[in-house]
Amino acid sequence: MKKMLVLASLLFGGLTYAQTNPYPIIPYPASLQPGTGVFEVTSATSLIVPADAPLSSQVKQLKSMLGIRGNAAGSGNRIVIGFDSSLGNDEAYSLEVSASTITLLGKTPAGINRGIQTLHQLVPASGTKKIPSVTIKDQPAYAWRGMHLDVSRHFFTVDFIKKYIDQLAFYKFNKFHWHLTDDQGWRIEIKKYPLLTQEGAWRTLNNQDSSCIAKSKDNPDFIIDPRFLKMKDGKQVYGGYYTQEQIKEIVAYAAERSIEVIPEIDMPGHMMAAIKQYPYLSCTTDASWGKTFSTPICPCNEQTYEFAENVFNEVFELFPSQYVHLGADEVEKTTWANAEVCKELMKKEGIKNVEELQSYFIHRMQKFFTSKGKKLIGWDEMLEGGIDASATLMYWRSWVKNAPYEAAKNGNEIIMTPVSTLYFDSPPGIQSVSNVYQLEVVPEGIPAHQKKLFLGAQANLWTEYVPTESRAEYLYMPRMTALSEVVWTNKKNFDSFQQRLLQHYPMMEKRNIHYRLPDLTGFTEANVFVDKATLSIKKPLESYVIRYTTDGSLPVKTSPELGKGLIITKPQTIKLAAFTSTGLRGDIYTLHYQQQAYAKPVSVSNPRAGLKGSLYKKFFKMTTLMKKETADSTFTVRNVEVPKTVTAPSFGIQFRGLINVPETGVYSFFYTCDDGGILRIADRMVVDNDGNHFPIEKSGQVALSKGAHPFEADFIEGGGGFTLKLKYSLNGSEPKDVPDSWFVQQ
């Protein structure tokens, strides 16, 4: 609860700390000792570099960042960069800033690159080049600090990829996982198979594009980028690809910033773009959709391995990374089970089922990777048929709780990328940043001797519904900043992080990042008033302007400014949004106001503590569907919570009872659900958060007299791990947990 209160004090109690903190560094260094005074960069500042040091890219970055021209020592203050072999690891650095000298030392060029980014963050976003005195000794906690980008579903330019890499460097990430192929498009030139890009890089618009086009009416971030549309054979198609020269250019650009680019060529599934051009790759010579996923390539034909090895030979030449990602996820194996050629292979090799057949494919590819000096990475589905301990596993399926434990027991290295937290294509909300910040890289209960197998963590950005660069930036920023601190410092302090993050928003604007603005709070989506209400919002940053409309239109830069408060005396709908000084618009909030009398309490005789819970062990798309079913079991809980005894992957729960409020007032409730839920109090709908979706907080109000009122909360979990939280606020107070003592049963 303390963290929520601190956030509120930051947003509504002023920005004193954020305005005066001279060290807004993210991720925070392992050791920082404040100094006195400042180092001011002037035209006389010199840059001193050892003559034989391979630091040309670092020198270039510093000159560009600080506006320094020459290297020779002059009459002014100086910046010295060099090496220190005594530092902890290859990415370790030390930084000392005084009024006269900045000394930046790294064990390797990578360490110096990390120190340059720290120095970059110490330069005020206002443009003045006064760097505060400080002594920093720093190194990362984890070796794998990654960000991923899917360019198959929607495509992105070389310039944007470089801009993305720049943001990774700024926050000290060291891995860029580049998802280059999928059903929707093949994005990497393979010279031996030219049809992969000549034809496989293009597709007609699909249902995901249609969804984006519909959303683009209210949000230009969803407009299909016209640069990737063209007419082909009389049809409009979408696509694009990177030439091998462009790939080399991007890999070199990342290397200058000490970022390793890991390519992913996804197989045996997600290969429709290739199978359509080379039908022999599938067991049926068909590229279609199965029950859940697309037809995969056939692991029972030698032609498949010839194709795969030829493709990867070219990939290996382009990417010096020791790691290459094979994918191996979401494979529709029906065609394998029915193919005579697979039945023969399985009999010959003693393969019992299609899961083991996938392992057969992975083992063969892994043997090939190893022969070329490469390490294979795959998604956690690789575990299902058994994998070799030398494979590296990316854990993404949050609902398969035992997968990281099994992988560690098997001796595999593991990278944490759970869908519940680190899939940045999920819509962000008020708790998104804090959820990322609370990530545990090493799961609870892992034995000490296995902890070293957890290399770090990575966030993934899948782009089915991300057609523009602006939408991509909105989704990953600022969540990316929270992950950077989790994997770099391993010393979490969310209160401090929030304070520093406020100072990073102006930095993002300066770098032209289309970030998601901080959440506006102090209201709910469904609001009530008895006589009147006042809508008043204190701005997260003073430079923001809050604008609103009352006619149903979307707020624009010319809409009325909210100012200090708006008096509400009649039912109405208000739309509002924050705008930056550069014109960037934040999320649009739709606030519904209705007038209510205080609900009268009900009489309670022989109350019993807690709520009655009814459990339904079934998948539901909506909470209302539970009404048609018979409960599998009932139980009593002290609050709105899922008992630990509930282990079904999909289920629904109805919570019933009374909520006994201690005083009369307008109560706000904040209901976070993954997947969905509804909240009714005093026979009034308070929060509608129904449906299957990622964790989303929705809110509403109800006017209650002191005493007990009927309480109904429904919750559904569709599979994949759940989130369920209920908080309340009285008359605009800070949100907090509903006390157990408020819930009773008759």
C-alpha positions in Angstrom: 0.0 0.0 0.0 2.9 2.3 0.7 3.9 2.3 -2.9 0.5 3.5 -4.0 0.5 6.3 -1.5 4.0 7.4 -2.7 2.8 7.5 -6.3 -0.2 9.6 -5.3 2.0 12.0 -3.4 4.2 12.4 -6.4 1.4 13.0 -8.7 -0.8 15.2 -6.4 1.6 16.5 -3.8 4.1 18.3 -6.0 7.3 17.3 -7.7 9.9 18.8 -5.2 12.1 15.7 -5.3 11.9 15.2 -9.0 12.7 18.9 -9.7 15.7 18.9 -7.4 17.2 15.4 -7.7 20.4 15.8 -9.7 20.9 12.1 -10.3 17.8 10.8 -12.2 19.6 7.7 -13.4 17.7 4.6 -14.7 18.7 1.9 -14.1 20.1 3.1 -10.8 23.8 2.4 -10.3 25.2 -0.2 -7.9 27.0 2.6 -6.0 26.5 6.3 -6.2 28.2 8.9 -4.0 26.9 12.5 -4.5 29.5 15.3 -4.9 29.5 19.1 -4.7 29.6 21.4 -7.6 29.1 20.8 -11.4 31.1 20.1 -14.5 30.1 22.6 -17.2 30.7 21.6 -20.8 32.0 24.6 -22.8 33.8 25.2 -26.1 37.1 24.8 -24.3 36.3 21.3 -22.8 38.7 18.7 -24.1 38.3 15.0 -24.6 41.3 12.8 -23.7 41.5 9.3 -25.0 44.4 6.8 -25.0 46.0 6.9 -28.5 45.9 3.1 -28.9 42.4 2.6 -27.4 39.7 1.1 -29.8 37.1 3.7 -28.7 36.3 5.5 -31.9 32.5 4.9 -31.6 32.5 6.0 -28.0 34.4 9.2 -28.9 31.8 9.8 -31.6 28.9 9.3 -29.2 30.5 11.7 -26.6 31.2 14.4 -29.1 27.6 14.2 -30.5 26.1 14.1 -27.0 28.1 17.0 -25.5 29.0 19.1 -28.5 32.7 18.6 -28.1 34.8 19.2 -31.1 38.5 18.2 -30.6 40.4 15.5 -28.6 43.5 17.5 -27.6 43.9 18.8 -24.1 43.2 22.5 -23.8 42.9 25.3 -21.3 39.4 24.2 -20.1 38.1 21.3 -18.1 38.5 17.8 -19.5 36.8 14.5 -20.0 39.0 11.4 -19.8 38.0 8.0 -20.9 40.0 4.8 -20.7 40.3 1.3 -19.3 40.5 -0.2 -15.8 41.1 -4.0 -15.8 40.4 -4.2 -12.1 36.7 -3.6 -12.6 34.2 -6.4 -11.9 32.9 -7.6 -15.3 33.0 -6.7 -19.0 30.2 -4.2 -18.6 31.4 -2.6 -15.4 32.5 1.0 -15.3 33.4 3.8 -13.0 32.5 7.5 -13.4 33.9 10.4 -11.4 32.6 13.9 -12.1 34.2 17.0 -10.5 34.2 20.6 -11.5 37.4 20.2 -13.5 37.4 16.6 -14.7 35.1 13.7 -15.8 36.9 10.4 -15.7 35.1 7.4 -17.3 36.7 4.0 -17.1 35.5 0.7 -18.2 36.9 -2.8 -18.2 36.0 -3.1 -21.9 34.5 -0.8 -24.5 31.1 -2.2 -23.4 31.6 -0.8 -19.9 32.5 2.5 -21.3 29.4 2.5 -23.4 27.3 1.9 -20.3 29.1 4.7 -18.5 28.4 7.1 -21.5 24.7 6.4 -21.1 24.8 7.3 -17.4 26.6 10.5 -18.3 24.0 11.1 -20.9 21.2 10.9 -18.3 23.0 13.3 -16.1 22.9 16.0 -18.8 19.7 18.0 -18.0 16.9 17.6 -20.5 16.6 21.4 -20.5 19.7 21.5 -22.7 22.2 23.1 -20.3 25.4 21.1 -20.0 26.0 21.3 -16.3 26.7 17.8 -15.0 26.5 17.3 -11.2 29.6 16.0 -9.4 29.3 12.4 -8.5 31.3 9.2 -8.0 29.7 6.0 -9.5 30.9 2.4 -9.5 28.5 0.2 -11.5 28.0 -3.1 -13.1 24.9 -5.2 -14.1 23.3 -7.9 -12.0 22.3 -10.1 -15.0 24.0 -11.0 -18.2 20.8 -11.0 -20.3 19.0 -7.7 -20.4 16.8 -7.9 -23.5 14.1 -6.3 -25.6 12.4 -8.0 -28.5 10.7 -6.7 -31.6 8.4 -8.6 -34.0 8.8 -7.1 -37.5 6.8 -9.9 -39.2 3.2 -9.0 -38.3 3.9 -5.3 -39.1 7.1 -3.9 -40.6 9.4 -1.2 -39.5 12.1 0.9 -41.2 15.8 0.6 -40.7 15.8 4.1 -39.2 13.2 3.0 -36.6 15.2 -0.1 -35.7 18.2 2.1 -35.1 16.1 4.4 -32.9 14.9 1.4 -31.0 18.5 0.3 -30.5 19.3 3.8 -29.2 16.7 3.4 -26.5 18.0 0.0 -25.5 21.5 1.5 -25.2 20.2 4.5 -23.2 18.7 2.1 -20.6 21.7 -0.3 -20.7 20.1 -3.3 -22.3 22.5 -5.5 -24.1 20.4 -7.9 -26.2 18.1 -7.1 -29.1 15.9 -10.1 -30.0 14.8 -9.6 -33.6 11.8 -11.7 -34.7 12.3 -11.7 -38.4 9.9 -14.4 -39.8 6.4 -15.6 -39.1 3.2 -16.6 -40.9 2.5 -13.0 -41.9 5.8 -12.1 -43.5 9.4 -13.2 -44.1 11.6 -10.1 -43.5 15.2 -11.2 -44.1 16.7 -11.7 -47.5 17.9 -15.2 -48.1 19.8 -15.3 -51.4 19.4 -19.1 -51.9 15.6 -18.8 -51.6 14.7 -15.4 -53.3 10.9 -16.1 -53.2 11.0 -15.8 -49.4 11.1 -12.0 -49.8 10.0 -11.5 -53.3 6.6 -13.1 -52.5 6.8 -14.1 -48.8 7.4 -10.6 -47.5 4.0 -9.4 -48.9 0.4 -10.2 -47.9 -3.1 -8.9 -48.3 -4.6 -7.0 -45.4 -5.9 -9.4 -42.7 -8.4 -9.2 -39.8 -5.7 -7.7 -37.5 -5.2 -4.9 -40.0 -9.0 -4.4 -40.1 -9.1 -4.1 -36.3 -6.3 -1.5 -36.5 -8.1 0.4 -39.3 -11.3 0.6 -37.1 -9.3 1.9 -34.1 -7.5 4.5 -36.3 -10.7 6.5 -36.5 -10.0 7.7 -32.9 -6.3 7.1 -32.7 -3.9 7.8 -35.5 -1.3 5.4 -34.0 -3.4 2.6 -35.6 -3.2 3.9 -39.2 -1.7 1.3 -41.5 1.7 2.8 -42.5 1.3 3.7 -46.2 5.0 3.2 -46.8 4.5 -0.5 -46.6 1.5 -0.7 -48.9 1.7 -1.3 -52.7 -0.3 -2.7 -55.6 0.8 -6.2 -56.7 -1.1 -8.2 -59.3 -4.0 -5.8 -59.0 -4.3 -6.2 -55.3 -3.2 -4.0 -52.4 -0.6 -5.8 -50.4 1.4 -4.9 -47.2 5.0 -5.8 -46.5 8.7 -5.2 -46.8 12.0 -6.9 -45.9 15.6 -6.1 -45.0 18.3 -6.7 -47.5 21.4 -8.5 -46.2 23.3 -5.2 -46.5 20.7 -3.5 -44.3 21.0 -6.4 -41.8 24.8 -5.9 -41.6 24.3 -2.1 -41.1 21.9 -2.6 -38.2 24.1 -5.3 -36.6 27.1 -3.0 -36.8 25.1 -0.1 -35.4 24.1 -2.2 -32.4 27.6 -3.5 -31.9 28.9 0.1 -31.6 26.6 0.4 -28.6 27.6 -3.0 -27.2 24.2 -4.6 -28.1 24.1 -8.1 -29.3 21.4 -8.8 -32.0 19.8 -12.2 -31.7 17.9 -13.2 -34.9 14.8 -15.4 -34.7 13.8 -17.6 -37.6 10.8 -19.3 -36.2 10.3 -23.0 -37.0 8.9 -25.6 -37.3 5.7 -23.6 -36.7 4.8 -20.1 -37.8 6.2 -20.8 -41.3 3.3 -20.1 -43.6 5.1 -17.3 -45.4 7.8 -19.8 -46.4 5.6 -22.8 -47.1 3.4 -20.8 -49.5 6.6 -20.2 -51.7 8.1 -23.7 -51.1 5.2 -26.1 -50.6 7.4 -29.2 -50.2 8.3 -27.9 -46.7 5.0 -29.1 -45.3 3.9 -32.7 -44.9 0.8 -31.9 -47.0 2.3 -29.4 -49.4 -0.3 -27.0 -48.0 0.0 -23.7 -46.2 -3.2 -23.4 -44.2 -4.5 -22.9 -40.7 -5.1 -25.9 -38.4 -7.2 -26.0 -35.3 -5.2 -23.4 -33.5 -2.1 -22.5 -35.5 -0.7 -22.7 -39.0 0.6 -25.8 -40.7 4.2 -26.3 -39.8 7.1 -27.5 -41.8 7.6 -31.3 -41.9 10.3 -32.7 -39.6 10.2 -36.1 -41.4 11.5 -35.0 -44.8 15.2 -34.4 -45.5 14.4 -31.6 -47.8 13.2 -29.7 -44.7 16.6 -29.9 -43.0 18.3 -29.0 -46.2 16.2 -25.8 -46.4 16.6 -25.0 -42.7 20.4 -25.4 -42.8 20.7 -23.4 -46.0 18.7 -20.5 -44.4 20.6 -20.6 -41.1 24.0 -20.7 -42.9 23.2 -17.3 -44.4 21.8 -16.1 -41.0 24.9 -17.2 -39.2 27.0 -15.1 -41.7 25.0 -12.0 -41.0 24.8 -12.2 -37.2 27.9 -12.7 -35.1 25.9 -13.4 -32.0 26.6 -16.7 -30.3 22.8 -17.1 -29.8 20.3 -17.8 -32.6 16.6 -18.2 -31.8 14.7 -21.2 -33.4 11.3 -20.3 -32.0 9.8 -23.8 -31.7 6.5 -22.4 -30.2 2.8 -23.0 -30.9 3.2 -25.8 -33.3 0.1 -27.3 -34.8 1.1 -31.0 -35.1 -2.0 -32.5 -36.7 -0.4 -32.9 -40.1 2.6 -34.7 -38.5 0.3 -37.2 -36.8 -1.5 -38.0 -40.0 1.5 -38.1 -42.4 2.8 -41.6 -43.5 6.3 -40.3 -43.8 6.2 -39.2 -40.1 4.7 -42.5 -39.0 7.6 -44.3 -40.7 10.2 -42.0 -39.1 8.7 -42.3 -35.6 8.7 -46.1 -35.9 12.3 -46.1 -37.1 13.6 -43.7 -34.4 11.4 -45.0 -31.5 9.5 -41.7 -31.3 6.4 -42.2 -29.2 4.4 -39.1 -30.0 4.4 -35.8 -31.9 5.9 -33.9 -29.0 8.9 -36.1 -29.2 8.9 -35.6 -32.9 9.3 -31.9 -32.3 12.2 -32.7 -30.0 13.7 -34.8 -32.8 13.6 -31.7 -35.0 15.0 -29.4 -32.3 17.8 -31.9 -31.5 18.9 -32.1 -35.2 18.8 -28.3 -35.5 20.7 -27.9 -32.2 23.4 -30.3 -33.4 23.7 -28.2 -36.6 23.9 -24.9 -34.6 26.6 -26.4 -32.4 28.6 -27.5 -35.4 28.6 -23.8 -36.5 29.6 -22.5 -33.1 26.1 -21.2 -32.3 23.8 -21.7 -29.2 20.2 -22.5 -29.8 17.4 -20.6 -28.0 13.7 -21.6 -28.1 10.5 -20.8 -26.4 9.5 -23.0 -23.4 7.4 -25.4 -25.5 10.7 -27.1 -26.3 10.4 -28.8 -22.9 7.3 -30.8 -23.9 9.2 -33.6 -25.7 12.5 -33.2 -23.9 15.5 -31.0 -24.8 19.2 -31.1 -24.4 20.7 -29.2 -21.5 22.8 -27.0 -23.8 19.7 -25.3 -25.2 18.6 -22.0 -23.8 15.0 -21.6 -22.9 12.8 -18.5 -23.0 10.0 -18.9 -20.4 6.9 -17.1 -21.7 3.8 -19.3 -20.8 3.0 -17.9 -17.3 0.3 -20.5 -16.9 2.8 -23.3 -17.1 4.1 -22.7 -13.6 6.6 -25.5 -13.5 8.4 -24.8 -16.8 11.3 -22.8 -15.3 11.7 -25.3 -12.5 11.9 -28.2 -15.0 14.3 -26.4 -17.2 16.6 -25.5 -14.3 16.4 -29.1 -13.1 17.4 -30.2 -16.6 20.4 -27.8 -16.6 19.1 -25.4 -19.2 19.9 -21.7 -19.1 16.7 -19.7 -18.8 15.6 -16.2 -19.8 12.4 -14.9 -18.1 9.9 -13.4 -20.5 6.5 -14.2 -18.9 3.4 -13.2 -20.9 1.7 -11.9 -17.8 4.2 -9.2 -17.2 6.7 -8.8 -20.1 4.5 -8.9 -23.2 4.5 -5.3 -24.0 1.9 -5.6 -26.7 -0.7 -6.0 -23.9 -2.5 -2.6 -23.4 -0.7 -0.6 -20.6 -2.6 0.6 -17.6 -2.1 2.4 -14.3 -0.3 -0.7 -12.8 1.7 -1.7 -15.8 5.0 -0.1 -14.8 4.8 -1.3 -11.2 4.0 -4.9 -12.4 7.1 -4.9 -14.5 9.2 -3.5 -11.6 8.0 -6.3 -9.3 9.3 -9.0 -11.6 11.4 -11.7 -9.9 14.0 -12.9 -12.4 14.7 -16.0 -10.3 11.4 -17.6 -9.3 10.7 -18.4 -5.7 11.9 -21.8 -4.5 14.8 -22.3 -7.1 17.7 -24.0 -5.3 20.8 -21.9 -4.8 22.9 -24.0 -7.1 20.4 -23.5 -10.0 20.0 -19.7 -9.7 23.0 -19.1 -12.0 21.0 -20.7 -14.8 18.7 -17.7 -14.9 20.5 -15.4 -17.2 18.1 -12.5 -16.9 14.9 -11.2 -18.5 13.5 -9.8 -21.7 10.3 -8.0 -22.7 8.6 -8.9 -26.0 6.7 -6.6 -28.4 4.5 -8.6 -30.8 3.0 -6.4 -33.5 -0.3 -8.0 -34.7 -2.0 -4.7 -33.6 1.0 -2.4 -33.8 1.0 -0.9 -37.3 3.0 2.3 -36.5 6.2 3.3 -34.9 4.3 5.6 -32.6 2.1 2.7 -31.3 5.3 0.6 -30.7 6.9 3.4 -28.7 3.7 4.0 -26.7 3.6 0.3 -25.7 7.2 -0.1 -24.7 7.8 3.2 -23.0 7.9 3.7 -20.1 7.5 0.0 -19.2 11.0 -0.6 -20.7 12.6 1.6 -18.1 11.2 -0.5 -15.2 12.6 -3.7 -16.7 16.0 -2.0 -17.2 16.3 -1.4 -13.5 15.1 -4.9 -12.6 17.8 -6.6 -14.7 20.6 -4.1 -14.1 20.6 -3.2 -10.4 18.7 -6.1 -8.8 18.2 -3.7 -5.8 14.6 -2.6 -6.2 13.3 0.7 -4.8 10.1 1.5 -6.6 9.5 4.8 -4.7 12.9 6.1 -5.9 12.3 4.7 -9.4 9.0 6.6 -9.7 10.7 9.8 -8.7 13.4 9.4 -11.2 11.0 8.3 -14.0 9.2 11.6 -13.8 12.4 13.3 -14.9 12.8 10.9 -17.8 9.6 12.0 -19.6 11.2 15.3 -20.7 14.2 13.2 -21.9 11.9 11.1 -23.9 10.3 14.2 -25.5 13.7 15.5 -26.3 14.5 12.2 -28.1 11.2 12.3 -29.9 9.8 9.2 -28.2 6.0 8.8 -28.5 5.8 7.5 -24.9 2.7 6.8 -22.8 2.1 9.7 -20.5 1.8 9.1 -16.8 -1.7 8.1 -15.7 -4.1 10.8 -14.6 -5.7 9.9 -11.3 -8.2 11.4 -8.8 -11.3 10.2 -10.6 -13.0 7.0 -11.7 -14.5 6.0 -15.0 -18.1 5.8 -13.6 -18.6 8.7 -11.2 -21.6 9.6 -9.1 -22.6 12.7 -7.1 -25.3 13.4 -4.6 -25.6 17.2 -5.0 -22.6 18.1 -7.0 -19.0 17.1 -7.6 -15.8 18.8 -8.6 -13.4 17.3 -11.2 -9.9 18.5 -10.3 -6.7 16.9 -11.5 -3.2 17.9 -10.5 -0.8 17.4 -13.4 1.9 14.7 -13.2 4.3 17.2 -14.8 3.8 21.0 -14.7 4.5 21.2 -18.5 1.4 19.1 -19.2 -2.0 20.7 -20.1 -5.2 18.9 -19.3 -7.9 19.5 -21.9 -11.5 18.2 -22.0 -14.7 18.0 -24.0 -18.4 17.5 -23.0 -19.9 16.9 -26.4 -18.6 13.4 -27.0 -15.7 14.5 -29.2 -12.1 13.7 -28.6 -9.9 16.3 -26.8 -7.5 18.1 -29.2 -4.9 20.8 -28.6 -7.5 23.5 -29.0 -10.1 22.0 -26.5 -10.8 23.9 -23.3 -8.2 23.6 -20.5 -9.5 21.9 -17.4 -7.8 24.4 -15.1 -8.3 24.1 -11.3 -11.6 22.4 -11.3 -14.9 21.7 -13.1 -18.2 21.7 -11.1 -20.5 18.8 -12.0 -24.2 19.4 -11.3 -25.9 17.2 -13.9 -25.4 13.8 -15.5 -22.9 14.1 -18.3 -19.9 12.5 -20.1 -16.5 14.2 -20.1 -13.5 13.2 -22.2 -10.1 14.5 -21.1 -6.5 14.0 -21.9 -3.1 15.4 -21.0 -1.0 17.2 -23.7 2.7 17.8 -23.6 4.3 21.0 -24.7 5.3 19.3 -28.0 1.7 18.3 -28.7 1.9 14.6 -27.7 -1.5 13.5 -26.4 -1.8 11.1 -23.5 -4.6 8.5 -23.0 -8.1 9.7 -23.4 -10.2 9.2 -20.3 -14.0 9.0 -20.6 -15.7 9.9 -17.3 -19.4 9.2 -16.9 -21.3 11.2 -14.2 -24.7 10.2 -12.8 -26.6 11.5 -9.8 -27.4 9.1 -7.0 -29.0 9.2 -3.6 -27.2 7.4 -0.8 -28.2 3.8 -0.8 -30.0 2.8 2.4 -28.3 0.0 4.4 -29.9 -3.4 5.1 -30.4 -4.9 8.5 -28.0 -7.7 9.5 -28.8 -10.4 12.0 -26.2 -13.0 13.1 -23.5 -11.9 10.7 -20.6 -14.2 9.9 -17.3 -12.9 8.7 -16.2 -13.1 5.1 -17.8 -13.7 1.7 -19.4 -16.8 0.2 -17.5 -18.0 -2.9 -19.0 -20.2 -5.6 -16.4 -21.9 -7.9 -17.1 -22.9 -11.5 -14.4 -25.0 -13.1 -15.0 -24.0 -16.7 -13.8 -21.5 -19.3 -16.1 -18.4 -19.5 -15.8 -15.5 -22.0 -18.1 -13.4 -19.8 -19.0 -13.4 -16.1 -22.7 -13.5 -17.0 -22.3 -17.0 -18.4 -21.8 -18.4 -14.8 -25.5 -17.8 -14.1 -26.4 -20.7 -16.4 -24.1 -23.2 -14.6 -24.1 -25.1 -11.3 -21.2 -24.4 -9.0 -18.6 -27.2 -8.5 -18.0 -26.1 -4.9 -18.6 -23.3 -2.4 -16.3 -21.8 0.2 -15.9 -18.8 2.5 -13.1 -16.3 2.0 -12.2 -13.2 4.1 -12.0 -10.9 1.0 -12.3 -10.8 -2.8 -9.5 -13.4 -3.3 -8.9 -16.7 -5.1 -8.2 -19.5 -2.6 -4.9 -21.3 -3.0 -6.9 -24.5 -3.4 -8.2 -23.4 -6.8 -5.9 -25.0 -9.3 -8.1 -25.2 -12.4 -6.5 -23.5 -15.4 -9.8 -21.8 -16.3 -12.5 -21.0 -13.8 -15.1 -18.5 -12.6 -15.9 -17.3 -9.0 -19.0 -15.5 -7.7 -18.4 -13.7 -4.4 -21.6 -12.9 -2.4 -22.3 -11.2 0.9 -22.5 -7.8 2.4 -20.1 -4.9 2.6 -20.4 -2.9 5.9 -19.1 0.6 5.3 -18.2 2.7 8.4 -19.5 6.1 7.2 -21.8 7.7 4.7 -20.1 8.9 1.5 -19.3 8.4 -2.2 -17.1 5.3 -2.4 -14.8 4.7 -5.3 -13.8 1.1 -6.1 -10.9 0.0 -8.3 -11.2 -3.5 -9.7 -8.2 -5.1 -11.4 -9.0 -8.3 -13.3 -7.1 -10.7 -15.5 -9.3 -11.9 -17.2 -12.5 -10.2 -16.3 -15.0 -9.2 -13.6 -17.9 -7.1 -12.5 -18.7 -5.4 -9.2 -22.2 -4.6 -7.9 -22.9 -3.0 -4.5 -26.3 -2.1 -3.1 -27.8 -3.6 -6.3 -26.0 -1.0 -8.4 -23.4 -1.7 -11.1 -20.2 -0.1 -9.9 -17.5 -1.6 -12.1 -17.8 -3.4 -15.4 -14.4 -5.0 -16.2 -15.9 -8.1 -17.9 -14.4 -10.2 -20.7 -11.1 -12.0 -21.4 -8.2 -9.6 -21.3 -4.8 -8.8 -19.8 -4.7 -7.2 -16.3 -6.8 -4.0 -16.5 -8.0 -1.8 -13.7 -11.4 -0.3 -14.1 -13.1 1.9 -11.6 -16.5 3.2 -10.5 -18.3 4.9 -7.7 -21.4 4.3 -5.5 -23.1 6.5 -2.9 -23.6 4.6 0.3 -25.1 5.3 3.7 -23.3 4.0 6.7 -24.0 0.3 7.3 -24.3 -3.0 5.4 -25.1 -3.2 1.7 -25.5 -6.2 -0.7 -22.2 -7.1 -2.3 -21.6 -9.1 -5.6 -18.2 -9.5 -7.3 -17.8 -11.9 -10.2 -14.4 -13.0 -11.6 -13.3 -15.2 -14.5 -9.9 -16.6 -15.4 -9.5 -17.9 -18.9 -6.0 -19.5 -18.5 -2.5 -18.1 -18.5 -2.4 -16.8 -14.9 -4.7 -14.4 -13.1 -4.7 -11.1 -11.4 -7.5 -10.0 -9.0 -7.3 -6.9 -6.8 -10.0 -4.7 -5.2 -9.3 -1.3 -3.7 -11.5 1.5 -2.5 -11.4 5.2 -1.8 -13.8 7.4 0.2 -14.6 10.9 -1.0 -11.4 11.2 -3.1 -9.0 9.7 -0.6 -6.0 7.6 -1.7 -7.0 4.1 -2.9 -6.3 1.3 -0.4 -7.3 -2.3 0.3 -10.8 -3.0 1.4 -10.5 -4.2 5.0 -11.5 -7.9 5.7 -13.7 -6.7 8.5 -16.1 -4.9 6.1 -17.2 -8.2 4.6 -19.9 -10.3 6.3 -22.5 -12.9 5.4 -26.1 -13.3 6.7 
